[in-house]
Amino acid sequence: MLKTIMITGGAGFIGSNFVPYFCAKYPQYQIINVDKLTYAGNLDNLRECENMPNYTFIEADICDAEKMDELFEKYDIRGVIHFAAESHVDNSIKGPRAFINTNIIGTFNLLEAARKHWMEAPNKFKSGYENCRFHHISTDEVYGALGAEGFFRETTPYAPNSPYSASKASSDFLVRAYHHTFGMNVTTSNCSNNYGPKQHHEKLIPHIIAKALAEEPLPIYGKGENVRDWLYVLDHCKAIDLIFHTGKAGETYNVGGNNERSNIVIVKKICALLDERRPRTGGKKYAELITFVADRAGHDFRYAIDASKLTNELGWHPDENFETGIVKTVDWYLQHK
């Protein structure tokens, strides 16, 4: 049975939703949360874990190969759930190097540490380590862009269009290679746009909420027509849990919310909810603050995920739709402003 699980990037958005959920659900696991605490990591989002007896936080960089080896040895790591990544497309355009280092080299370091700790030789696990698993969290952006119709499936060819998505595609291929070359027990999940509590303010939904409450212009790229499939973060956490425990070794699973919305629809929905919950003075509407700005370089038009493999093979389904999830999200940010 798995004993000590390393979670990388657990202070980030998805990780800081996953770690409390996972610690509470599996008290028999020792959870080691490894995070570099970059600008996107926030330990305040993990306060509910501080007194949990099965939780340990370690500030460390996955790009430090020696440190990763040391942690695997010290804590006898038996499973990895790998969130840690640079993940903002705009930042990858401004400074791609950090994305190459963290997403490619960092993932390689973790795979190597796991291989050395779990395996004697290709396709031969050390005694007692046969059930050790490495789960890698990736993105639908590795598939490129869609037109007005169609969906990304696990068989969709990779066609990354930004330094961010190219670095994630590279990490996906490394994970795949460690399964096919060394026989390592790996799984990968590619998810659509996550939203929900604890997300960094640079991302669309918290960014718009913060700007609106400050009564500042609400910037939207182009005409706001770019479409994403929106996945509530706790639904994603439950999918990762399911894949980690019951997914088939070597397989990839797409995770989507089946909630396609254009950016302009998202922003107008947020404005409408804020009009109800935190009205502006003088009867003004938040939507009056919407401002269209020059489109992002290489901005993919549409992403949409077909999650039927995950549903049919493992029984997953999202509990939230966008209409329920966005209400919970806006209310959380109003409470934590």
C-alpha positions as CSV (number, residue, x, y, z in Angstrom):
1,M,0.0,0.0,0.0
2,L,1.1,3.5,-0.7
3,K,2.4,5.2,2.4
4,T,4.2,8.5,1.8
5,I,2.9,10.6,-1.1
6,M,4.8,13.6,-2.5
7,I,2.7,16.4,-3.9
8,T,4.6,19.0,-5.8
9,G,3.3,22.5,-6.2
10,G,0.8,22.0,-3.4
11,A,0.8,25.7,-2.6
12,G,-0.4,26.7,-6.0
13,F,-4.0,27.1,-7.1
14,I,-5.1,23.5,-7.9
15,G,-2.6,22.0,-5.5
16,S,-3.9,24.1,-2.5
17,N,-7.4,22.8,-3.2
18,F,-6.2,19.2,-3.7
19,V,-3.9,18.9,-0.6
20,P,-6.6,19.6,2.1
21,Y,-9.1,17.3,0.3
22,F,-6.5,14.5,-0.1
23,C,-5.1,14.8,3.5
24,A,-8.6,14.7,5.0
25,K,-9.7,11.8,2.8
26,Y,-6.6,9.6,3.3
27,P,-5.4,9.9,6.9
28,Q,-3.4,6.7,6.4
29,Y,-1.1,8.6,3.9
30,Q,1.7,10.8,4.9
31,I,1.5,13.8,2.6
32,I,4.7,15.7,1.8
33,N,3.9,19.0,0.0
34,V,7.0,20.3,-1.9
35,D,6.7,23.8,-3.2
36,K,9.2,26.4,-4.2
37,L,6.8,29.2,-3.1
38,T,7.1,31.4,-6.2
39,Y,4.7,34.3,-6.6
40,A,2.0,31.8,-7.4
41,G,2.4,29.7,-4.2
42,N,0.6,30.8,-1.1
43,L,0.8,29.0,2.2
44,D,-2.2,30.9,3.5
45,N,-4.3,28.7,1.2
46,L,-3.1,25.7,3.2
47,R,-3.9,26.8,6.8
48,E,-6.5,24.0,7.2
49,C,-3.6,21.5,6.8
50,E,-1.2,23.0,9.4
51,N,-2.5,20.9,12.3
52,M,-3.1,17.7,10.3
53,P,-0.8,15.0,11.7
54,N,-0.3,13.5,8.2
55,Y,0.8,16.7,6.5
56,T,4.3,18.1,6.0
57,F,5.4,21.1,4.0
58,I,8.9,21.4,2.5
59,E,10.1,24.5,0.7
60,A,12.1,23.2,-2.2
61,D,12.7,23.5,-6.0
62,I,12.0,20.6,-8.2
63,C,14.8,21.9,-10.4
64,D,17.2,20.9,-7.6
65,A,17.9,17.3,-8.6
66,E,20.0,16.5,-5.5
67,K,17.3,17.8,-3.2
68,M,14.6,15.7,-4.9
69,D,16.8,12.6,-4.5
70,E,17.3,13.4,-0.8
71,L,13.6,13.8,-0.2
72,F,12.7,10.5,-1.9
73,E,15.3,8.8,0.3
74,K,14.5,10.6,3.6
75,Y,10.7,10.1,3.4
76,D,10.7,6.9,1.4
77,I,8.3,8.4,-1.2
78,R,5.9,5.8,-2.6
79,G,3.8,8.0,-4.9
80,V,4.0,11.3,-6.6
81,I,1.2,13.7,-7.7
82,H,3.0,16.3,-9.8
83,F,1.3,19.7,-10.0
84,A,4.3,22.0,-9.9
85,A,4.6,24.1,-13.1
86,E,4.9,27.5,-14.5
87,S,1.5,27.9,-16.0
88,H,0.6,31.4,-17.3
89,V,0.8,31.8,-21.0
90,D,1.4,35.6,-20.9
91,N,4.4,35.0,-18.6
92,S,5.7,32.3,-20.9
93,I,5.7,34.9,-23.8
94,K,7.6,37.4,-21.7
95,G,10.1,35.0,-20.1
96,P,10.1,31.4,-21.5
97,R,13.2,30.2,-19.7
98,A,11.5,29.6,-16.3
99,F,8.9,27.4,-18.1
100,I,11.6,25.3,-19.7
101,N,13.5,24.9,-16.4
102,T,10.5,24.1,-14.2
103,N,8.2,22.2,-16.6
104,I,10.8,20.1,-18.4
105,I,14.0,19.9,-16.2
106,G,11.9,19.8,-13.0
107,T,9.7,17.0,-14.3
108,F,12.8,15.1,-15.4
109,N,14.4,15.4,-12.0
110,L,11.3,14.0,-10.3
111,L,11.0,11.1,-12.7
112,E,14.7,10.3,-12.2
113,A,14.4,10.4,-8.4
114,A,11.4,8.1,-8.6
115,R,13.1,5.7,-11.0
116,K,16.2,5.4,-8.8
117,H,14.1,5.0,-5.6
118,W,11.5,2.5,-6.9
119,M,13.3,0.5,-9.6
120,E,16.3,-1.8,-9.8
121,A,16.4,-2.0,-13.6
122,P,14.1,-1.3,-16.6
123,N,10.8,-3.1,-16.0
124,K,11.9,-4.4,-12.6
125,F,10.7,-2.7,-9.4
126,K,12.4,-3.1,-6.1
127,S,10.7,-5.5,-3.7
128,G,7.7,-3.7,-2.0
129,Y,7.7,-0.8,-4.5
130,E,5.6,-2.5,-7.2
131,N,2.6,-0.2,-6.5
132,C,4.4,3.1,-6.5
133,R,2.9,5.5,-9.0
134,F,3.8,8.8,-10.6
135,H,0.8,11.0,-11.6
136,H,1.5,14.0,-13.9
137,I,-1.0,16.9,-14.2
138,S,-0.9,18.5,-17.6
139,T,-3.1,20.8,-19.7
140,D,-5.4,20.7,-22.8
141,E,-3.2,23.4,-24.3
142,V,-0.7,20.8,-25.5
143,Y,-3.3,19.9,-28.2
144,G,-3.2,23.3,-29.8
145,A,-6.4,25.1,-30.8
146,L,-9.8,24.0,-32.1
147,G,-12.1,25.6,-34.6
148,A,-15.8,26.2,-33.8
149,E,-16.5,22.5,-33.5
150,G,-14.8,19.3,-32.3
151,F,-13.2,18.2,-29.0
152,F,-9.7,17.3,-27.7
153,R,-9.4,13.5,-27.1
154,E,-6.6,11.5,-25.7
155,T,-5.7,10.6,-29.3
156,T,-5.6,14.2,-30.5
157,P,-2.1,14.9,-31.9
158,Y,0.0,17.4,-29.9
159,A,0.3,20.9,-31.5
160,P,1.4,23.3,-28.7
161,N,1.4,27.0,-29.7
162,S,3.0,28.8,-26.8
163,P,6.2,28.4,-24.8
164,Y,4.0,27.3,-21.9
165,S,2.2,24.6,-23.8
166,A,5.3,23.4,-25.5
167,S,7.1,23.0,-22.2
168,K,4.1,21.0,-20.8
169,A,4.0,18.9,-24.0
170,S,7.7,18.1,-23.4
171,S,7.0,17.0,-19.8
172,D,4.1,14.8,-21.0
173,F,6.5,13.0,-23.4
174,L,9.1,12.5,-20.7
175,V,6.5,10.9,-18.4
176,R,5.4,8.7,-21.3
177,A,9.0,7.7,-22.1
178,Y,9.6,6.6,-18.5
179,H,6.7,4.3,-18.8
180,H,7.6,2.8,-22.2
181,T,11.4,2.7,-21.6
182,F,11.7,1.9,-17.9
183,G,8.3,0.4,-17.1
184,M,7.5,3.0,-14.5
185,N,3.9,3.1,-13.3
186,V,2.7,6.5,-14.6
187,T,-0.5,8.2,-15.4
188,T,-1.2,11.6,-16.9
189,S,-4.2,13.9,-16.9
190,N,-4.8,16.8,-19.3
191,C,-7.3,19.3,-18.0
192,S,-9.3,22.2,-19.3
193,N,-9.3,25.7,-17.7
194,N,-9.8,25.4,-13.9
195,Y,-11.5,28.0,-11.8
196,G,-12.6,28.3,-8.2
197,P,-11.3,29.4,-4.8
198,K,-7.6,30.2,-4.2
199,Q,-6.7,31.0,-7.8
200,H,-3.9,33.6,-8.4
201,H,-5.2,37.1,-9.3
202,E,-3.3,37.0,-12.7
203,K,-5.9,34.5,-14.1
204,L,-9.0,35.7,-15.9
205,I,-11.8,35.1,-13.3
206,P,-10.0,36.4,-10.1
207,H,-8.5,39.2,-12.2
208,I,-11.8,40.4,-13.4
209,I,-13.4,40.1,-9.9
210,A,-10.5,42.2,-8.4
211,K,-10.6,44.8,-11.1
212,A,-14.4,45.1,-10.9
213,L,-14.4,45.6,-7.1
214,A,-11.8,48.3,-7.6
215,E,-14.0,49.8,-10.3
216,E,-11.1,49.7,-12.7
217,P,-11.4,48.8,-16.5
218,L,-12.0,45.1,-17.1
219,P,-9.6,44.2,-19.9
220,I,-10.7,41.5,-22.4
221,Y,-8.4,40.3,-25.2
222,G,-9.7,41.0,-28.8
223,K,-13.5,40.8,-28.9
224,G,-13.8,38.3,-26.0
225,E,-14.7,35.5,-28.4
226,N,-12.1,33.0,-27.3
227,V,-13.7,29.9,-25.9
228,R,-12.6,27.7,-23.0
229,D,-14.1,24.6,-21.3
230,W,-14.3,25.6,-17.6
231,L,-13.7,23.0,-14.9
232,Y,-14.4,23.6,-11.2
233,V,-11.2,23.0,-9.3
234,L,-12.7,20.5,-6.7
235,D,-14.1,18.4,-9.6
236,H,-10.6,18.3,-11.0
237,C,-9.2,17.3,-7.6
238,K,-11.6,14.4,-7.4
239,A,-10.6,13.3,-10.9
240,I,-6.9,13.3,-10.0
241,D,-7.7,11.2,-6.9
242,L,-9.6,8.7,-9.0
243,I,-6.9,8.5,-11.7
244,F,-4.1,8.1,-9.2
245,H,-5.8,5.2,-7.4
246,T,-7.6,3.4,-10.2
247,G,-6.2,4.7,-13.6
248,K,-4.4,2.2,-15.8
249,A,-0.6,2.5,-15.9
250,G,0.7,4.3,-18.9
251,E,-2.7,5.9,-19.8
252,T,-3.7,9.5,-20.3
253,Y,-7.1,10.8,-19.2
254,N,-8.6,14.1,-20.3
255,V,-10.5,16.0,-17.6
256,G,-13.1,18.6,-18.7
257,G,-16.0,20.4,-17.2
258,N,-18.2,20.2,-20.4
259,N,-18.9,24.0,-19.8
260,E,-17.8,25.9,-22.8
261,R,-18.0,29.7,-22.4
262,S,-16.4,32.6,-24.3
263,N,-14.4,35.1,-22.3
264,I,-17.0,37.9,-22.8
265,V,-19.8,35.6,-21.5
266,I,-17.6,34.8,-18.4
267,V,-17.0,38.5,-17.7
268,K,-20.6,39.5,-18.1
269,K,-21.7,36.7,-15.7
270,I,-19.2,37.9,-13.1
271,C,-20.5,41.4,-13.5
272,A,-24.1,40.3,-13.1
273,L,-23.3,38.4,-9.9
274,L,-21.3,41.4,-8.5
275,D,-24.3,43.6,-9.3
276,E,-26.4,41.5,-7.0
277,R,-23.9,41.0,-4.3
278,R,-21.8,44.2,-4.1
279,P,-23.7,46.9,-6.1
280,R,-21.8,49.9,-7.4
281,T,-22.9,53.3,-6.2
282,G,-25.2,55.4,-8.3
283,G,-26.9,52.5,-10.0
284,K,-23.9,51.8,-12.3
285,K,-23.3,48.4,-13.6
286,Y,-20.0,46.5,-13.5
287,A,-20.3,45.6,-17.2
288,E,-19.9,49.3,-18.0
289,L,-16.2,48.8,-17.0
290,I,-15.5,46.2,-19.8
291,T,-12.7,47.3,-22.1
292,F,-11.4,45.4,-25.1
293,V,-7.6,45.3,-25.5
294,A,-5.2,44.1,-28.2
295,D,-5.2,40.3,-28.5
296,R,-2.5,38.1,-27.1
297,A,0.2,36.8,-29.4
298,G,-0.6,33.3,-30.6
299,H,-3.9,33.3,-28.7
300,D,-5.7,29.9,-29.3
301,F,-9.3,30.4,-30.3
302,R,-11.0,27.5,-28.6
303,Y,-10.3,24.5,-26.3
304,A,-12.9,21.8,-25.5
305,I,-12.4,18.5,-23.9
306,D,-14.0,15.1,-24.4
307,A,-13.8,13.5,-21.0
308,S,-15.8,10.4,-21.9
309,K,-12.8,8.0,-21.4
310,L,-12.5,9.2,-17.8
311,T,-16.3,8.9,-17.3
312,N,-16.7,5.5,-19.0
313,E,-13.6,3.8,-17.7
314,L,-13.3,5.2,-14.2
315,G,-16.8,6.6,-13.5
316,W,-15.9,10.2,-13.0
317,H,-18.3,13.1,-13.5
318,P,-18.2,16.7,-12.4
319,D,-20.5,17.7,-9.5
320,E,-20.6,21.4,-10.6
321,N,-21.7,23.0,-13.7
322,F,-20.6,26.5,-14.6
323,E,-23.7,28.2,-13.2
324,T,-23.2,26.7,-9.8
325,G,-19.4,26.8,-9.7
326,I,-19.1,30.5,-10.7
327,V,-21.5,31.5,-7.8
328,K,-19.3,29.6,-5.3
329,T,-16.2,31.2,-6.8
330,V,-17.4,34.8,-6.7
331,D,-18.7,34.3,-3.2
332,W,-15.3,33.0,-2.1
333,Y,-13.4,36.0,-3.5
334,L,-15.9,38.4,-1.9
335,Q,-15.3,36.7,1.5
336,H,-11.5,36.8,1.1
337,K,-11.1,40.2,-0.5
